[in-house]
Amino acid sequence: MNWRKLLVVSRFELGEALRSRLVVVVLALYGAGAALGAYLFAKALDAAEQAARSALLGTMSAHDVPEDLVRREAMPRLISSLVDDPSLRDELLRIDPLALFYGIMALHLVAPLLLMTSGGVHATDLARGATRFVLTRCDRLTWALGKLAGHAALLAGGLLAGALVTAAVASGQGRFDLGNLVWLLRAAFRAWVYGIAYLGMFAGLSLVVRASARARALSVVLLFGLWVGHSLTQADWLSKRVPGAEHLGWLFPAQYKLMLWSPSWFDSLPALFALLGIGGGAFALGHLAFQRGDA
């Protein structure tokens, strides 16, 4: 594989996204979604703080209720509705609320957004026959990996835009400081790693199917199947009937979603490498089928 040509392919893919206004679509989806979500979250947090303040007023006078105490009482009310594990819930309480919100929202939405913006990208070129011209100048792996890298960069740009928009909304709500920005960037990076697993699967499927519409349709089926499959591995009735069924959950990206949030590197690093492995393995399988067929 020629690394210089790989960078050329990636740069061309980003340039094509700019010419086709895909960049505008990505920034609008991530930016507008983050803005709306951050505003609604700020309102929900205000409501939780008001409820916590009302509860504290029953035991303390109005002058004795500090703002930081109100927020310490309000955050568990929100996190308990999102996380069942008590130990992880305690760890998440140390994270800035807005960064926590953005990270959770990005983790839940990154897969369907990727499907909309990057699903079937390899199949589109294969169906048009454009790949045959490119392969006279570089090998198949360079082309396939270059396009994958270009869309990974596009994903990073969208998540970064969402983080900055969230910071802007937080600033307008009087909840922003530099520490919040650091947490938001960390949340964007975790969501990017999580998205790479799905991007690799969509790209691998696209290399096998070689037809854009069919690749996108099968990617939707794959996404739904991954959700159903992971849900089944977490079901108590299945684990009681099939020994070891709960361990199959480690084959699904969703299993590592909460582990990415752990402040402990002993939990988050294995999750990071597992997600990169899932995406890379799926892409490798698709590329293996692509190598054996006609371009």
FIKOL-546708 format. One record per atom (N, C-alpha, C): y, x, z. Coordinates in steps of 0.2 Angstrom, whole numbers, plus 5000, padded with zeros to 4 digits. Example, Ala and Ser with C-alpha at 12.3 -4.5 7.8 and 13.67 -1.06 7.14 Angstrom:
residues 2
497250665039497850625039498450665039498950645035499550685036500050645039
END
This chain:
residues 295
499450045000500050005000500650045000501150034996501750064995502350035000502550075005502950035010503650025007503850075002504550064999504550004995504049994991503949934987503849864991503549874997503549815001504249795004504649845005505349825007505749795001505549814995505849784989505649714989505049704989504749634989505049594994505149615000505449575006506149565005506549615002507249605001507349554995506849554990506949504985506749434987506349434992506149364995506749334998507049375002507649355006508249335001508249374996508849364991508649294987508049284986507849224983507949164987507849174994507949124999508749104999509149154998509849144998510049114992509749134986509949104980509749024979509149014982508948944982509148904988509648934992509948894998509448885003508848915003508348905008508648935015509048985014509349015020509748965024510148925020510648875022510148815026509648805023509148745026508948775032508648835033508448865039508948865044509548895043510048895048510248825050510248775045510448715047509948675052509348685050508748655054508748685061508748755062508748785068509348775072509948785069510648785072510748715074510748665070510848595072510348565077509748585076509248565081509348595088509548655088509748695094510348665098510848645093511448615096511348545099511048505096510848435098510448445105509948485104509448495110509848525116510248575115510648605121511148555124511448515120511848465122511548415127510948385124510548335128510248365134510048435134509748465140510348475145510948495143511448495148511648435151511648375147511748315150511148295155510548315153509948295158510048335164510248405163510248445169510848425174511348395171511948365175511648305179511248265175510948205179510548225184510148275183509648305189510048335194510648365193511048395198511348345202511548285199511848235202511448195207510748195204510248165209510148205215510048275213509948315219510548315224511148315221511748305226511748245230511548195227511548125231511048135236510448165235509948175240510148215245510548275244510748315249511248285253511648245250512248215254511948165260511348145259511048115265510948155271510848215270510748255276511348305277511748315272512348365273513048325271513548355274514148325272514348345265514848315261515048335255515248405254515648425259515948495259515348545260514848525263514248575264513748585259513848555253513348555248513648605242513348665243513548715238513248705231513648725226513348715219512748745217512648805220511948845218511448805222511548775228510948745231510748685227511248645224511148585220510748605214510848665211510448685205509748705207509748735213509048755215508648695216508948635218508548575220508448535213508848545208508848505202508348535197508248605197507848635192507148615193506848615199506148595200505948525197506448485197506348415195506248415187506648455184506548465177505848505175505748555178505148595176504548565178504548525183503848495185503648445180504148425176503948375171503648415164503748475164503548515158502948555160502848585166502348635168501948605174501248605173500848585178500648635183500548695181500348755185500848775190500748765197501248775202501448855202501048895201501248975201501648985195501548965189501948975183502648935184502548875187503248845188503648885193503448915198503848955202504149015198503749045194504049095190504549075185504449015182504948985177505648975180505648955187506248945190506649005191506449065190506849125190507249135183507049095178507349105171507949055171508449085167509049035166508848975163509048915166508848845163508948835156509548865153509648855146509148895141509048955143508548995140507848965140507748935146507048905147506948845142507548805142507548745137507448775130507848815128507848845121507148865119506848905124506248935122505648885122505648835126505148785126505248745120505848725118505948685112505748725106505948785105505748825100505048835099504648845104503948855104503648785102503848735103503548665101503748655094504348675091504548655085504448705079504348765081504348825076503748815071503148785073502648775068502848725063503048665065503248615059503848645055504348675058504848705055504648755050504148795052503948845047503548815041503248765043502848725037503348695032503948675034504448645030504748705026504848765029505248815025504848865022504248885025503848935022503148925020502948855021502248835019502148845011501648875009501448875002501848924998502248975001502649014997502249064992501749084994501249124990501049084984500749024986500448984981500948964975501648954977502148934972502148994967502149054969502249104964501549114960501049104963500349104960500349054954500548994956500448934952500948944946501548974947501948984941501749044937501349084939501149144935501649204936502149194941502649244942502249314945501749294948501449354952501149404947500949384941500649434936501149484934501749464933502249514932502449564938502449534944502549574949502049624951501349604949500849654951500749704945501149704940501149764936501549824939501949804944502349854948502149874955501749834958501449844964500749814965500449834970499749814972499849744975499249714976499249644978499449634986499149684990499349684997500049694998500349744994501149754995501549684993501349654988501649584986501549534991500949524993500749474998501049485005501049545007501349565014502149565013502349585008503149585007503349515008503049465004503349405005503249375012502649395015502549375022503149405027503249465026503849495030504549465028504649445022505249415021505349355024504849315025504849245028504849255036504549315038504549325045505249345047505649385043506349395044506749335044506649285039506949225039506849185045506249185048506149145054506549175060506549245060506949285065507649265065507949255058508649235058508749165060508349115059508349055061508349045068507949085072507849075079508449115082508749165079509349195082509949155081509949115076510549065075510449015080509848985081509748935086509948965093509849025095509949055101510749055102511049075097511849085097512149015098511848965094512148905094512048875101511448885104511348865111511848895116511948965115512448995119513148965118513348945112514048915111514048855115513548805114513548745118513548755125513248805128513248815135513948845137514248885133514948905134515448845135515348795130515748735131515648695137514948695140514848655146514948695152515248755151515348805157514748835160514248845156513648865159513448935156513848975153513749035149513949095153513549145153513749215154513249265150513349325151513049375147512249375149512149355155511449355157511049305154511449245152511149185149510949215141511349255138511249275131510649315131510549365136509949405136509349365137509349305141508749265142508649225135509149205132509149165125508749215120509049275120508749325115507949335116507849345123507149345124506649285123506949225124506649165122506549165114507049185110507049185103506449235101506349295104505849335102505149305103505049275109504449245111504249195106504749155104504649105099504449135092504749185091504649225084503849245084503649275090502949295090502449245089502649185093502249125092502249095085502849095082502849075075502449115070502449185071502049235067501349215066501049185072500349165071500249105066500749055066500649005061500849025054501349075054501549095047500949135044500649175048500049205045499449155043499349105046498849055044499149015038499748995038500048965032499949005026500149075027500149115021499449135019498949135023498249145021497949095017498149035020497948975016498248965009498848985009499248985002498949034997498649085000498349134995497649114993497349074997496749044995496748984990497248944991497248874988497648894981498148924981498548944975498948884971498948834975499348774972499848754977500448754976500948744981500948674985500848624981500748554984500148544988499648574986498948574989498948614995499348674995499348725000499748695006500348655004500748625010500348565013499948525009499548475012499048495016498648555014498148575018498448615025499048635024499348665030499548615035499748555033499848495037499248475041498648475037498048455040497848515045497948575043497748635048498148625054498848615054499248605059498948545064498848495061498548435065497848455068497448485064496848505067496848555072497348605072497448645078497648615084498048565083498248525089497748485092497348455088496748415090496248455093496048515090495548555092495748585099496348605100496548635106496548585112496748525110496748465115496048455117495548455113494848445115494648495119494848565118494548615123494848605130495448575130495748565137495448495140495048455137494848395140494348405145494348375151493848385156493148355154493148295150492548265148492148315144492448345139492148395135491848455139492248485143491948545147491448525151491348465154490748435158490148435154490248415147489648405143489448465139489948505137489848565133490048625137489548665140489748725144490048775140490648805143491048855140491448825135491548765134492048735129492748755130492948755137493648775138493848845136493348885135493448955133493648955125493448905122493648905115494348895114494748875119495448865118495848935117495548995118495849055117495849075109495549035105495549035098496149005095496548965099497048925096497748955099498248965095498948985097499248955103499148885103499448845109499148875115498648905116498348925122498848975125499149015121499549065124500349055125500448985123501148965124501548975130501148955136501448965142501449035145500849075143500849145145501349185142501649175136502249205134502849205139502849155143503449145147503349185154502749215155502649245161503049305162503449315167503849375168503349435169502749425171502249485171502049505164502149575163501849595157501149595156500749595162500049585161499849525158500249475158500049405155500449395148501049415148501449405142501149455136501049515138500849565132500149545129499649535133499049505130499149445125499549405128499749345124500049365117500549405118500849435112500449465106499949505109499549535104499049485101498849445106498349395103498649345098499249325098499549285093499649325087499849395087499949435081499249445078498749445082498049455080497849395076497949335079497749275075498149265068498749275068499149275062498949325057498849385060498649445055497949435053497449405057496749395055496749335049497149285050497149235045497449255039497949295039498249325033497749365029497349405033496849455030496349415027496049365030495549325027495849295020496449265020496649245014496749295009497049355011497149405006496449435003495949425007495249445005495049404999495149335000494949294994495449304988496049314990496549324984496349394980496149444983495949504980495349494975494949444977494349434973494349384967494949354967495149304961495649334956495749294951496249314946496949294949497449334947498149324949498449274945
END
